[in-house]
Amino acid sequence: MTQKKNTEKKSRGIIVLDPGHGQFGNPHTTKEGFYEGTQNFILAGFLREYLEELGFETVMTRNEVTDDPELADRGSLAGKLGAVLFLSIHSNAPGGDPKSEKYPLVRGAETYYSVSDLDENAKIARELNDAVVKTMGTSDRGIKTRRYPGDESVDYYGVMRAAVASGCKRAFLIEHGFHTNPEDSAFLQDSSCLKKLAKAEAEVIDRLF
């Protein structure tokens, strides 16, 4: 009796995708009816599809656009599942007076990476941010760390801090341009553009993981 060949592909690892905020979190100031939280969810959905085609397992912290779990619950999911990567998906807004003439002029992508493994995480952050900048045609605001006040050994952002505390050191937060800028937000409001962005990020993850 011959054994059946196993045709199932081995998983390349679990990736937790965190579409930041909730459905109506942070309205786009450039066009009514668009929200950071909703566009993050759409982008994460496209990224999920591309990553699964490449052999990764993916888990979303928001399974429905209306979901809005606590930050600690989002991040800790990575460690609970033994994820190889935690990626929090956002767009940005400048500080200061929204009525200022400079407010809509600020644009560009930036990626925050966990301080838990600076050298390795910096390499991954650089490639992710480069892919976003190139695909969106926006400015490069760099890759960055942000440390918790009073304890520089941990990350400032709660989702990243929770991911690392749960055991996942590969934790990142990408600011995909500014939803307060006409050029950046126009890209983020277009689903075909979001698909291109998701594909570019998936290709980076495919190469590095």
ABEGO torsion letter per residue (X at the ends): XBBBBBABBBBAEBBBBBBBEBAABGBBAABBGBBAAAAAAAAAAAAAAAAAAAGBBBBBABABAABBBBAAAAAAAAAAAGBABBBBBBBBBBBEBAABAAAAABBEBBBBBBAABAAAAAAAAAAAAAAAAAAAGBBBAEBBBBBBBGBAABBABAAAAAAAAAGBABBBBBBBEBAABAAAAAAAABAAAAAAAAAAAAAAAAAAX
